[in-house]
């Protein structure tokens, strides 16, 4: 399975084919090529109808702090 992050959205390709990428925004799921899904993300951004993004940064920051602690920094 491959994952790609584009403009903060995760695109997933579990089948390995070029036109089977999956994008989930809110409760809507779309399947298509990377080009189609990128256009869809850009369109929704222009309309201003995207749901708020989840903030994963605190979890990432805690991982970094733990790794630095293990390294003695």
N, CA, C and O atoms as a Tripos MOL2 file, in Angstrom:
@<TRIPOS>MOLECULE
protein
  292   291    73     0     0
PROTEIN
NO_CHARGES

@<TRIPOS>ATOM
      1 N           0.8460   -1.1730    0.0000 N.3       1 UNK1
      2 CA          0.0000    0.0000    0.0000 C.3       1 UNK1
      3 C           0.8900    1.2340    0.0000 C.2       1 UNK1
      4 O           1.8770    1.3020    0.7320 O.2       1 UNK1
      5 N           0.5360    2.1950   -0.8180 N.am      2 UNK2
      6 CA          1.2930    3.4340   -0.8860 C.3       2 UNK2
      7 C           0.4260    4.5770   -0.4030 C.2       2 UNK2
      8 O          -0.7830    4.6100   -0.6300 O.2       2 UNK2
      9 N           1.0830    5.5230    0.2750 N.am      3 UNK3
     10 CA          0.3950    6.7190    0.7470 C.3       3 UNK3
     11 C           1.1380    7.9370    0.2310 C.2       3 UNK3
     12 O           2.3670    7.9490    0.1570 O.2       3 UNK3
     13 N           0.3770    8.9550   -0.1230 N.am      4 UNK4
     14 CA          0.9400   10.1910   -0.6180 C.3       4 UNK4
     15 C           0.2010   11.3320    0.0630 C.2       4 UNK4
     16 O          -1.0270   11.3180    0.1510 O.2       4 UNK4
     17 N           0.9430   12.3150    0.5410 N.am      5 UNK5
     18 CA          0.3200   13.4700    1.1740 C.3       5 UNK5
     19 C           0.3940   14.6290    0.1870 C.2       5 UNK5
     20 O           1.4750   15.0010   -0.2690 O.2       5 UNK5
     21 N          -0.7590   15.1920   -0.1350 N.am      6 UNK6
     22 CA         -0.8380   16.3220   -1.0590 C.3       6 UNK6
     23 C          -1.6830   17.4040   -0.4040 C.2       6 UNK6
     24 O          -2.8510   17.1790   -0.0880 O.2       6 UNK6
     25 N          -1.0980   18.5710   -0.2010 N.am      7 UNK7
     26 CA         -1.7930   19.7080    0.4100 C.3       7 UNK7
     27 C          -2.4230   19.3190    1.7460 C.2       7 UNK7
     28 O          -3.4780   19.8360    2.1140 O.2       7 UNK7
     29 N          -1.7770   18.4120    2.4650 N.am      8 UNK8
     30 CA         -2.2730   18.0020    3.7740 C.3       8 UNK8
     31 C          -3.3070   16.8930    3.7370 C.2       8 UNK8
     32 O          -3.8000   16.4870    4.7890 O.2       8 UNK8
     33 N          -3.6490   16.3920    2.5630 N.am      9 UNK9
     34 CA         -4.6200   15.3090    2.4270 C.3       9 UNK9
     35 C          -3.8820   14.0340    2.0620 C.2       9 UNK9
     36 O          -2.9140   14.0600    1.3020 O.2       9 UNK9
     37 N          -4.3420   12.9250    2.6050 N.am     10 UNK10
     38 CA         -3.6760   11.6480    2.3660 C.3      10 UNK10
     39 C          -4.3700   10.9110    1.2350 C.2      10 UNK10
     40 O          -5.5770   10.6720    1.2770 O.2      10 UNK10
     41 N          -3.5940   10.5590    0.2330 N.am     11 UNK11
     42 CA         -4.0730    9.7480   -0.8910 C.3      11 UNK11
     43 C          -3.5040    8.3480   -0.6990 C.2      11 UNK11
     44 O          -2.3080    8.1870   -0.4580 O.2      11 UNK11
     45 N          -4.3560    7.3420   -0.8040 N.am     12 UNK12
     46 CA         -3.9550    5.9580   -0.5600 C.3      12 UNK12
     47 C          -4.1520    5.1290   -1.8170 C.2      12 UNK12
     48 O          -5.1810    5.2280   -2.4850 O.2      12 UNK12
     49 N          -3.1530    4.3080   -2.1330 N.am     13 UNK13
     50 CA         -3.2330    3.4020   -3.2720 C.3      13 UNK13
     51 C          -2.9440    1.9980   -2.7650 C.2      13 UNK13
     52 O          -1.7850    1.6090   -2.6220 O.2      13 UNK13
     53 N          -3.9950    1.2400   -2.4950 N.am     14 UNK14
     54 CA         -3.7980   -0.1030   -1.9510 C.3      14 UNK14
     55 C          -3.6940   -1.1700   -3.0350 C.2      14 UNK14
     56 O          -3.2110   -2.2710   -2.7720 O.2      14 UNK14
     57 N          -4.1430   -0.8580   -4.2550 N.am     15 UNK15
     58 CA         -4.1330   -1.8510   -5.3280 C.3      15 UNK15
     59 C          -2.8970   -1.7710   -6.2150 C.2      15 UNK15
     60 O          -2.6000   -2.7180   -6.9430 O.2      15 UNK15
     61 N          -2.1750   -0.6580   -6.1640 N.am     16 UNK16
     62 CA         -0.9670   -0.5230   -6.9520 C.3      16 UNK16
     63 C          -1.1830   -0.0880   -8.3900 C.2      16 UNK16
     64 O          -0.2190    0.0010   -9.1500 O.2      16 UNK16
     65 N          -2.4220    0.1870   -8.7880 N.am     17 UNK17
     66 CA         -2.6840    0.6500  -10.1450 C.3      17 UNK17
     67 C          -2.6980    2.1720  -10.1600 C.2      17 UNK17
     68 O          -2.9720    2.8140   -9.1450 O.2      17 UNK17
     69 N          -2.3980    2.7420  -11.3270 N.am     18 UNK18
     70 CA         -2.2530    4.1930  -11.3940 C.3      18 UNK18
     71 C          -3.5660    4.9430  -11.2320 C.2      18 UNK18
     72 O          -3.5480    6.1110  -10.8430 O.2      18 UNK18
     73 N          -4.6870    4.3260  -11.5120 N.am     19 UNK19
     74 CA         -5.9610    5.0360  -11.4340 C.3      19 UNK19
     75 C          -6.8240    4.6000  -10.2500 C.2      19 UNK19
     76 O          -8.0410    4.7830  -10.2700 O.2      19 UNK19
     77 N          -6.2050    4.0300   -9.2300 N.am     20 UNK20
     78 CA         -6.9840    3.5620   -8.0820 C.3      20 UNK20
     79 C          -6.5680    4.2360   -6.7820 C.2      20 UNK20
     80 O          -6.5780    3.6050   -5.7250 O.2      20 UNK20
     81 N          -6.2040    5.5060   -6.8530 N.am     21 UNK21
     82 CA         -5.8910    6.2490   -5.6390 C.3      21 UNK21
     83 C          -7.1960    6.6330   -4.9520 C.2      21 UNK21
     84 O          -8.1860    6.9410   -5.6160 O.2      21 UNK21
     85 N          -7.1930    6.6140   -3.6300 N.am     22 UNK22
     86 CA         -8.3990    6.9140   -2.8670 C.3      22 UNK22
     87 C          -8.1610    8.1440   -2.0010 C.2      22 UNK22
     88 O          -7.1390    8.2500   -1.3220 O.2      22 UNK22
     89 N          -9.1110    9.0670   -2.0310 N.am     23 UNK23
     90 CA         -9.0590   10.2960   -1.2510 C.3      23 UNK23
     91 C         -10.3320   10.3740   -0.4250 C.2      23 UNK23
     92 O         -11.4320   10.2110   -0.9530 O.2      23 UNK23
     93 N         -10.1850   10.6240    0.8690 N.am     24 UNK24
     94 CA        -11.3420   10.7910    1.7360 C.3      24 UNK24
     95 C         -11.3010   12.1860    2.3250 C.2      24 UNK24
     96 O         -10.3430   12.5610    3.0010 O.2      24 UNK24
     97 N         -12.3570   12.9580    2.0600 N.am     25 UNK25
     98 CA        -12.5050   14.2940    2.6160 C.3      25 UNK25
     99 C         -13.8340   14.3080    3.3610 C.2      25 UNK25
    100 O         -14.9020   14.1790    2.7620 O.2      25 UNK25
    101 N         -13.7470   14.4660    4.6600 N.am     26 UNK26
    102 CA        -14.9710   14.4130    5.4560 C.3      26 UNK26
    103 C         -15.5600   13.0140    5.3700 C.2      26 UNK26
    104 O         -14.9150   12.0370    5.7490 O.2      26 UNK26
    105 N         -16.7910   12.9220    4.8710 N.am     27 UNK27
    106 CA        -17.4240   11.6140    4.7120 C.3      27 UNK27
    107 C         -17.4820   11.1720    3.2580 C.2      27 UNK27
    108 O         -18.0460   10.1220    2.9470 O.2      27 UNK27
    109 N         -16.8990   11.9720    2.3630 N.am     28 UNK28
    110 CA        -16.9110   11.6530    0.9380 C.3      28 UNK28
    111 C         -15.6050   10.9780    0.5380 C.2      28 UNK28
    112 O         -14.5230   11.4710    0.8580 O.2      28 UNK28
    113 N         -15.7050    9.8590   -0.1560 N.am     29 UNK29
    114 CA        -14.5360    9.1360   -0.6480 C.3      29 UNK29
    115 C         -14.5540    9.1420   -2.1720 C.2      29 UNK29
    116 O         -15.5720    8.8380   -2.7940 O.2      29 UNK29
    117 N         -13.4260    9.4880   -2.7580 N.am     30 UNK30
    118 CA        -13.2900    9.5030   -4.2140 C.3      30 UNK30
    119 C         -12.1530    8.5840   -4.6230 C.2      30 UNK30
    120 O         -11.1350    8.4950   -3.9360 O.2      30 UNK30
    121 N         -12.3320    7.9040   -5.7430 N.am     31 UNK31
    122 CA        -11.2920    7.0350   -6.2930 C.3      31 UNK31
    123 C         -11.0030    7.5040   -7.7120 C.2      31 UNK31
    124 O         -11.9200    7.7430   -8.4980 O.2      31 UNK31
    125 N          -9.7140    7.6350   -8.0300 N.am     32 UNK32
    126 CA         -9.3290    8.0590   -9.3680 C.3      32 UNK32
    127 C          -7.8270    8.1800   -9.4870 C.2      32 UNK32
    128 O          -7.0770    7.7140   -8.6290 O.2      32 UNK32
    129 N          -7.4020    8.8140  -10.5630 N.am     33 UNK33
    130 CA         -5.9690    9.0090  -10.7710 C.3      33 UNK33
    131 C          -5.4790   10.1540   -9.8860 C.2      33 UNK33
    132 O          -6.2790   10.9360   -9.3710 O.2      33 UNK33
    133 N          -4.1760   10.2460   -9.7160 N.am     34 UNK34
    134 CA         -3.6050   11.3400   -8.9270 C.3      34 UNK34
    135 C          -4.0020   12.6910   -9.5040 C.2      34 UNK34
    136 O          -4.3110   13.6230   -8.7610 O.2      34 UNK34
    137 N          -3.9930   12.7970  -10.8310 N.am     35 UNK35
    138 CA         -4.3470   14.0460  -11.4900 C.3      35 UNK35
    139 C          -5.7800   14.4550  -11.1430 C.2      35 UNK35
    140 O          -6.0270   15.6130  -10.8040 O.2      35 UNK35
    141 N          -6.7220   13.5150  -11.2250 N.am     36 UNK36
    142 CA         -8.1220   13.8090  -10.9220 C.3      36 UNK36
    143 C          -8.3070   14.2320   -9.4740 C.2      36 UNK36
    144 O          -9.0270   15.1880   -9.1880 O.2      36 UNK36
    145 N          -7.6580   13.5240   -8.5670 N.am     37 UNK37
    146 CA         -7.8400   13.8150   -7.1390 C.3      37 UNK37
    147 C          -7.1630   15.1210   -6.7560 C.2      37 UNK37
    148 O          -7.6750   15.8440   -5.9010 O.2      37 UNK37
    149 N          -6.0220   15.4430   -7.3680 N.am     38 UNK38
    150 CA         -5.3830   16.7410   -7.1110 C.3      38 UNK38
    151 C          -6.2800   17.8750   -7.5730 C.2      38 UNK38
    152 O          -6.4130   18.8840   -6.8810 O.2      38 UNK38
    153 N          -6.9010   17.7140   -8.7450 N.am     39 UNK39
    154 CA         -7.8250   18.7320   -9.2430 C.3      39 UNK39
    155 C          -9.0120   18.8940   -8.3000 C.2      39 UNK39
    156 O          -9.4830   20.0090   -8.0720 O.2      39 UNK39
    157 N          -9.4930   17.7850   -7.7550 N.am     40 UNK40
    158 CA        -10.6250   17.8380   -6.8310 C.3      40 UNK40
    159 C         -10.2550   18.5820   -5.5520 C.2      40 UNK40
    160 O         -11.0430   19.3890   -5.0590 O.2      40 UNK40
    161 N          -9.0680   18.3210   -5.0110 N.am     41 UNK41
    162 CA         -8.6080   19.0200   -3.8070 C.3      41 UNK41
    163 C          -8.4970   20.5140   -4.0880 C.2      41 UNK41
    164 O          -8.9650   21.3340   -3.2990 O.2      41 UNK41
    165 N          -7.8810   20.8640   -5.2060 N.am     42 UNK42
    166 CA         -7.7400   22.2830   -5.5640 C.3      42 UNK42
    167 C          -9.0970   22.9520   -5.7510 C.2      42 UNK42
    168 O          -9.2830   24.0960   -5.3360 O.2      42 UNK42
    169 N         -10.0380   22.2580   -6.3650 N.am     43 UNK43
    170 CA        -11.3750   22.8030   -6.5710 C.3      43 UNK43
    171 C         -12.0570   23.0750   -5.2300 C.2      43 UNK43
    172 O         -12.6280   24.1460   -5.0290 O.2      43 UNK43
    173 N         -11.9970   22.1100   -4.3180 N.am     44 UNK44
    174 CA        -12.6120   22.2860   -3.0000 C.3      44 UNK44
    175 C         -11.9340   23.4100   -2.2200 C.2      44 UNK44
    176 O         -12.5980   24.1410   -1.4850 O.2      44 UNK44
    177 N         -10.6120   23.5530   -2.3740 N.am     45 UNK45
    178 CA         -9.9100   24.6460   -1.6980 C.3      45 UNK45
    179 C         -10.3710   25.9950   -2.2330 C.2      45 UNK45
    180 O         -10.5650   26.9340   -1.4600 O.2      45 UNK45
    181 N         -10.5490   26.1010   -3.5550 N.am     46 UNK46
    182 CA        -11.0290   27.3520   -4.1450 C.3      46 UNK46
    183 C         -12.4290   27.6960   -3.6490 C.2      46 UNK46
    184 O         -12.7390   28.8630   -3.4070 O.2      46 UNK46
    185 N         -13.2690   26.6800   -3.4990 N.am     47 UNK47
    186 CA        -14.6230   26.9150   -3.0050 C.3      47 UNK47
    187 C         -14.6410   27.2280   -1.5120 C.2      47 UNK47
    188 O         -15.5780   27.8530   -1.0140 O.2      47 UNK47
    189 N         -13.6110   26.7960   -0.8070 N.am     48 UNK48
    190 CA        -13.5420   27.0100    0.6380 C.3      48 UNK48
    191 C         -14.4540   26.0790    1.4130 C.2      48 UNK48
    192 O         -14.9480   26.4450    2.4800 O.2      48 UNK48
    193 N         -14.6840   24.8790    0.8950 N.am     49 UNK49
    194 CA        -15.6070   23.9480    1.5380 C.3      49 UNK49
    195 C         -14.9170   22.7510    2.1860 C.2      49 UNK49
    196 O         -15.5830   21.8040    2.6030 O.2      49 UNK49
    197 N         -13.6040   22.7860    2.2730 N.am     50 UNK50
    198 CA        -12.8970   21.6710    2.9010 C.3      50 UNK50
    199 C         -13.1000   21.7060    4.4100 C.2      50 UNK50
    200 O         -13.0670   22.7790    5.0130 O.2      50 UNK50
    201 N         -13.3100   20.5380    5.0280 N.am     51 UNK51
    202 CA        -13.4220   20.5110    6.4910 C.3      51 UNK51
    203 C         -12.0750   20.8500    7.1190 C.2      51 UNK51
    204 O         -11.0400   20.7150    6.4650 O.2      51 UNK51
    205 N         -12.0720   21.2860    8.3730 N.am     52 UNK52
    206 CA        -10.7940   21.6180    9.0170 C.3      52 UNK52
    207 C          -9.8750   20.4010    9.0820 C.2      52 UNK52
    208 O         -10.3220   19.2720    9.2810 O.2      52 UNK52
    209 N          -8.5790   20.6620    8.9100 N.am     53 UNK53
    210 CA         -7.5860   19.5890    8.9350 C.3      53 UNK53
    211 C          -7.3220   19.1620   10.3690 C.2      53 UNK53
    212 O          -7.3740   19.9720   11.2940 O.2      53 UNK53
    213 N          -7.0390   17.8810   10.5370 N.am     54 UNK54
    214 CA         -6.6330   17.3940   11.8520 C.3      54 UNK54
    215 C          -5.1960   17.8030   12.0860 C.2      54 UNK54
    216 O          -4.3660   17.7320   11.1800 O.2      54 UNK54
    217 N          -4.9030   18.2320   13.2990 N.am     55 UNK55
    218 CA         -3.5480   18.6650   13.6130 C.3      55 UNK55
    219 C          -2.7930   17.5050   14.2360 C.2      55 UNK55
    220 O          -3.0330   17.1480   15.3890 O.2      55 UNK55
    221 N          -1.8810   16.9150   13.4720 N.am     56 UNK56
    222 CA         -1.0870   15.7880   13.9490 C.3      56 UNK56
    223 C           0.2600   16.2260   14.5040 C.2      56 UNK56
    224 O           1.0590   15.3870   14.9200 O.2      56 UNK56
    225 N           0.5190   17.5160   14.5180 N.am     57 UNK57
    226 CA          1.8220   18.0000   14.9430 C.3      57 UNK57
    227 C           2.1590   17.6710   16.3930 C.2      57 UNK57
    228 O           3.3040   17.2980   16.6480 O.2      57 UNK57
    229 N           1.2480   17.7810   17.3670 N.am     58 UNK58
    230 CA          1.6480   17.4550   18.7410 C.3      58 UNK58
    231 C           2.1880   16.0350   18.8730 C.2      58 UNK58
    232 O           3.1430   15.8060   19.6160 O.2      58 UNK58
    233 N           1.5950   15.0860   18.1700 N.am     59 UNK59
    234 CA          2.0900   13.7140   18.2300 C.3      59 UNK59
    235 C           3.4840   13.6210   17.6280 C.2      59 UNK59
    236 O           4.3490   12.9280   18.1640 O.2      59 UNK59
    237 N           3.7050   14.3120   16.5240 N.am     60 UNK60
    238 CA          5.0190   14.3030   15.8840 C.3      60 UNK60
    239 C           6.0600   14.9660   16.7860 C.2      60 UNK60
    240 O           7.1880   14.4850   16.8910 O.2      60 UNK60
    241 N           5.6820   16.0750   17.4390 N.am     61 UNK61
    242 CA          6.6200   16.7620   18.3150 C.3      61 UNK61
    243 C           7.0140   15.8820   19.4900 C.2      61 UNK61
    244 O           8.1720   15.8860   19.9080 O.2      61 UNK61
    245 N           6.0500   15.1190   20.0300 N.am     62 UNK62
    246 CA          6.3840   14.2520   21.1610 C.3      62 UNK62
    247 C           7.3180   13.1280   20.7170 C.2      62 UNK62
    248 O           8.1840   12.7140   21.4880 O.2      62 UNK62
    249 N           7.1600   12.6240   19.4820 N.am     63 UNK63
    250 CA          8.0730   11.6010   18.9640 C.3      63 UNK63
    251 C           9.4840   12.1550   18.8580 C.2      63 UNK63
    252 O          10.4530   11.4830   19.2080 O.2      63 UNK63
    253 N           9.5920   13.3860   18.3730 N.am     64 UNK64
    254 CA         10.9050   14.0160   18.2240 C.3      64 UNK64
    255 C          11.5500   14.2160   19.5920 C.2      64 UNK64
    256 O          12.7400   13.9490   19.7640 O.2      64 UNK64
    257 N          10.7730   14.6810   20.5600 N.am     65 UNK65
    258 CA         11.3090   14.8920   21.9030 C.3      65 UNK65
    259 C          11.7880   13.5760   22.5080 C.2      65 UNK65
    260 O          12.8420   13.5230   23.1420 O.2      65 UNK65
    261 N          11.0000   12.5030   22.3070 N.am     66 UNK66
    262 CA         11.4060   11.2060   22.8560 C.3      66 UNK66
    263 C          12.6790   10.6960   22.2010 C.2      66 UNK66
    264 O          13.5430   10.1360   22.8760 O.2      66 UNK66
    265 N          12.8020   10.8860   20.8780 N.am     67 UNK67
    266 CA         14.0010   10.3990   20.2020 C.3      67 UNK67
    267 C          15.2230   11.2000   20.6340 C.2      67 UNK67
    268 O          16.3060   10.6330   20.7830 O.2      67 UNK67
    269 N          15.0690   12.5110   20.8380 N.am     68 UNK68
    270 CA         16.1810   13.3320   21.3140 C.3      68 UNK68
    271 C          16.5750   12.9440   22.7370 C.2      68 UNK68
    272 O          17.7500   12.9660   23.1010 O.2      68 UNK68
    273 N          15.5630   12.5870   23.5340 N.am     69 UNK69
    274 CA         15.8340   12.1940   24.9060 C.3      69 UNK69
    275 C          16.6630   10.9070   24.9230 C.2      69 UNK69
    276 O          17.5860   10.7570   25.7240 O.2      69 UNK69
    277 N          16.3130    9.9800   24.0200 N.am     70 UNK70
    278 CA         17.0660    8.7180   23.9420 C.3      70 UNK70
    279 C          18.4940    8.9420   23.4710 C.2      70 UNK70
    280 O          19.4130    8.2350   23.8830 O.2      70 UNK70
    281 N          18.6720    9.9380   22.6000 N.am     71 UNK71
    282 CA         20.0050   10.2350   22.0950 C.3      71 UNK71
    283 C          20.8210   11.0860   23.0590 C.2      71 UNK71
    284 O          22.0160   11.2950   22.8500 O.2      71 UNK71
    285 N          20.1770   11.5760   24.1150 N.am     72 UNK72
    286 CA         20.8890   12.3700   25.1070 C.3      72 UNK72
    287 C          21.0750   13.8120   24.7010 C.2      72 UNK72
    288 O          22.0240   14.4580   25.1470 O.2      72 UNK72
    289 N          20.1970   14.3350   23.8700 N.am     73 UNK73
    290 CA         20.3100   15.7310   23.4330 C.3      73 UNK73
    291 C          19.4230   16.6210   24.2560 C.2      73 UNK73
    292 O          19.3850   17.8310   24.0330 O.2      73 UNK73
@<TRIPOS>BOND
     1     1     2 1
     2     2     3 1
     3     3     4 2
     4     3     5 am
     5     5     6 1
     6     6     7 1
     7     7     8 2
     8     7     9 am
     9     9    10 1
    10    10    11 1
    11    11    12 2
    12    11    13 am
    13    13    14 1
    14    14    15 1
    15    15    16 2
    16    15    17 am
    17    17    18 1
    18    18    19 1
    19    19    20 2
    20    19    21 am
    21    21    22 1
    22    22    23 1
    23    23    24 2
    24    23    25 am
    25    25    26 1
    26    26    27 1
    27    27    28 2
    28    27    29 am
    29    29    30 1
    30    30    31 1
    31    31    32 2
    32    31    33 am
    33    33    34 1
    34    34    35 1
    35    35    36 2
    36    35    37 am
    37    37    38 1
    38    38    39 1
    39    39    40 2
    40    39    41 am
    41    41    42 1
    42    42    43 1
    43    43    44 2
    44    43    45 am
    45    45    46 1
    46    46    47 1
    47    47    48 2
    48    47    49 am
    49    49    50 1
    50    50    51 1
    51    51    52 2
    52    51    53 am
    53    53    54 1
    54    54    55 1
    55    55    56 2
    56    55    57 am
    57    57    58 1
    58    58    59 1
    59    59    60 2
    60    59    61 am
    61    61    62 1
    62    62    63 1
    63    63    64 2
    64    63    65 am
    65    65    66 1
    66    66    67 1
    67    67    68 2
    68    67    69 am
    69    69    70 1
    70    70    71 1
    71    71    72 2
    72    71    73 am
    73    73    74 1
    74    74    75 1
    75    75    76 2
    76    75    77 am
    77    77    78 1
    78    78    79 1
    79    79    80 2
    80    79    81 am
    81    81    82 1
    82    82    83 1
    83    83    84 2
    84    83    85 am
    85    85    86 1
    86    86    87 1
    87    87    88 2
    88    87    89 am
    89    89    90 1
    90    90    91 1
    91    91    92 2
    92    91    93 am
    93    93    94 1
    94    94    95 1
    95    95    96 2
    96    95    97 am
    97    97    98 1
    98    98    99 1
    99    99   100 2
   100    99   101 am
   101   101   102 1
   102   102   103 1
   103   103   104 2
   104   103   105 am
   105   105   106 1
   106   106   107 1
   107   107   108 2
   108   107   109 am
   109   109   110 1
   110   110   111 1
   111   111   112 2
   112   111   113 am
   113   113   114 1
   114   114   115 1
   115   115   116 2
   116   115   117 am
   117   117   118 1
   118   118   119 1
   119   119   120 2
   120   119   121 am
   121   121   122 1
   122   122   123 1
   123   123   124 2
   124   123   125 am
   125   125   126 1
   126   126   127 1
   127   127   128 2
   128   127   129 am
   129   129   130 1
   130   130   131 1
   131   131   132 2
   132   131   133 am
   133   133   134 1
   134   134   135 1
   135   135   136 2
   136   135   137 am
   137   137   138 1
   138   138   139 1
   139   139   140 2
   140   139   141 am
   141   141   142 1
   142   142   143 1
   143   143   144 2
   144   143   145 am
   145   145   146 1
   146   146   147 1
   147   147   148 2
   148   147   149 am
   149   149   150 1
   150   150   151 1
   151   151   152 2
   152   151   153 am
   153   153   154 1
   154   154   155 1
   155   155   156 2
   156   155   157 am
   157   157   158 1
   158   158   159 1
   159   159   160 2
   160   159   161 am
   161   161   162 1
   162   162   163 1
   163   163   164 2
   164   163   165 am
   165   165   166 1
   166   166   167 1
   167   167   168 2
   168   167   169 am
   169   169   170 1
   170   170   171 1
   171   171   172 2
   172   171   173 am
   173   173   174 1
   174   174   175 1
   175   175   176 2
   176   175   177 am
   177   177   178 1
   178   178   179 1
   179   179   180 2
   180   179   181 am
   181   181   182 1
   182   182   183 1
   183   183   184 2
   184   183   185 am
   185   185   186 1
   186   186   187 1
   187   187   188 2
   188   187   189 am
   189   189   190 1
   190   190   191 1
   191   191   192 2
   192   191   193 am
   193   193   194 1
   194   194   195 1
   195   195   196 2
   196   195   197 am
   197   197   198 1
   198   198   199 1
   199   199   200 2
   200   199   201 am
   201   201   202 1
   202   202   203 1
   203   203   204 2
   204   203   205 am
   205   205   206 1
   206   206   207 1
   207   207   208 2
   208   207   209 am
   209   209   210 1
   210   210   211 1
   211   211   212 2
   212   211   213 am
   213   213   214 1
   214   214   215 1
   215   215   216 2
   216   215   217 am
   217   217   218 1
   218   218   219 1
   219   219   220 2
   220   219   221 am
   221   221   222 1
   222   222   223 1
   223   223   224 2
   224   223   225 am
   225   225   226 1
   226   226   227 1
   227   227   228 2
   228   227   229 am
   229   229   230 1
   230   230   231 1
   231   231   232 2
   232   231   233 am
   233   233   234 1
   234   234   235 1
   235   235   236 2
   236   235   237 am
   237   237   238 1
   238   238   239 1
   239   239   240 2
   240   239   241 am
   241   241   242 1
   242   242   243 1
   243   243   244 2
   244   243   245 am
   245   245   246 1
   246   246   247 1
   247   247   248 2
   248   247   249 am
   249   249   250 1
   250   250   251 1
   251   251   252 2
   252   251   253 am
   253   253   254 1
   254   254   255 1
   255   255   256 2
   256   255   257 am
   257   257   258 1
   258   258   259 1
   259   259   260 2
   260   259   261 am
   261   261   262 1
   262   262   263 1
   263   263   264 2
   264   263   265 am
   265   265   266 1
   266   266   267 1
   267   267   268 2
   268   267   269 am
   269   269   270 1
   270   270   271 1
   271   271   272 2
   272   271   273 am
   273   273   274 1
   274   274   275 1
   275   275   276 2
   276   275   277 am
   277   277   278 1
   278   278   279 1
   279   279   280 2
   280   279   281 am
   281   281   282 1
   282   282   283 1
   283   283   284 2
   284   283   285 am
   285   285   286 1
   286   286   287 1
   287   287   288 2
   288   287   289 am
   289   289   290 1
   290   290   291 1
   291   291   292 2
@<TRIPOS>SUBSTRUCTURE
     1 UNK1         2 RESIDUE 1 A UNK
     2 UNK2         6 RESIDUE 1 A UNK
     3 UNK3        10 RESIDUE 1 A UNK
     4 UNK4        14 RESIDUE 1 A UNK
     5 UNK5        18 RESIDUE 1 A UNK
     6 UNK6        22 RESIDUE 1 A UNK
     7 UNK7        26 RESIDUE 1 A UNK
     8 UNK8        30 RESIDUE 1 A UNK
     9 UNK9        34 RESIDUE 1 A UNK
    10 UNK10       38 RESIDUE 1 A UNK
    11 UNK11       42 RESIDUE 1 A UNK
    12 UNK12       46 RESIDUE 1 A UNK
    13 UNK13       50 RESIDUE 1 A UNK
    14 UNK14       54 RESIDUE 1 A UNK
    15 UNK15       58 RESIDUE 1 A UNK
    16 UNK16       62 RESIDUE 1 A UNK
    17 UNK17       66 RESIDUE 1 A UNK
    18 UNK18       70 RESIDUE 1 A UNK
    19 UNK19       74 RESIDUE 1 A UNK
    20 UNK20       78 RESIDUE 1 A UNK
    21 UNK21       82 RESIDUE 1 A UNK
    22 UNK22       86 RESIDUE 1 A UNK
    23 UNK23       90 RESIDUE 1 A UNK
    24 UNK24       94 RESIDUE 1 A UNK
    25 UNK25       98 RESIDUE 1 A UNK
    26 UNK26      102 RESIDUE 1 A UNK
    27 UNK27      106 RESIDUE 1 A UNK
    28 UNK28      110 RESIDUE 1 A UNK
    29 UNK29      114 RESIDUE 1 A UNK
    30 UNK30      118 RESIDUE 1 A UNK
    31 UNK31      122 RESIDUE 1 A UNK
    32 UNK32      126 RESIDUE 1 A UNK
    33 UNK33      130 RESIDUE 1 A UNK
    34 UNK34      134 RESIDUE 1 A UNK
    35 UNK35      138 RESIDUE 1 A UNK
    36 UNK36      142 RESIDUE 1 A UNK
    37 UNK37      146 RESIDUE 1 A UNK
    38 UNK38      150 RESIDUE 1 A UNK
    39 UNK39      154 RESIDUE 1 A UNK
    40 UNK40      158 RESIDUE 1 A UNK
    41 UNK41      162 RESIDUE 1 A UNK
    42 UNK42      166 RESIDUE 1 A UNK
    43 UNK43      170 RESIDUE 1 A UNK
    44 UNK44      174 RESIDUE 1 A UNK
    45 UNK45      178 RESIDUE 1 A UNK
    46 UNK46      182 RESIDUE 1 A UNK
    47 UNK47      186 RESIDUE 1 A UNK
    48 UNK48      190 RESIDUE 1 A UNK
    49 UNK49      194 RESIDUE 1 A UNK
    50 UNK50      198 RESIDUE 1 A UNK
    51 UNK51      202 RESIDUE 1 A UNK
    52 UNK52      206 RESIDUE 1 A UNK
    53 UNK53      210 RESIDUE 1 A UNK
    54 UNK54      214 RESIDUE 1 A UNK
    55 UNK55      218 RESIDUE 1 A UNK
    56 UNK56      222 RESIDUE 1 A UNK
    57 UNK57      226 RESIDUE 1 A UNK
    58 UNK58      230 RESIDUE 1 A UNK
    59 UNK59      234 RESIDUE 1 A UNK
    60 UNK60      238 RESIDUE 1 A UNK
    61 UNK61      242 RESIDUE 1 A UNK
    62 UNK62      246 RESIDUE 1 A UNK
    63 UNK63      250 RESIDUE 1 A UNK
    64 UNK64      254 RESIDUE 1 A UNK
    65 UNK65      258 RESIDUE 1 A UNK
    66 UNK66      262 RESIDUE 1 A UNK
    67 UNK67      266 RESIDUE 1 A UNK
    68 UNK68      270 RESIDUE 1 A UNK
    69 UNK69      274 RESIDUE 1 A UNK
    70 UNK70      278 RESIDUE 1 A UNK
    71 UNK71      282 RESIDUE 1 A UNK
    72 UNK72      286 RESIDUE 1 A UNK
    73 UNK73      290 RESIDUE 1 A UNK
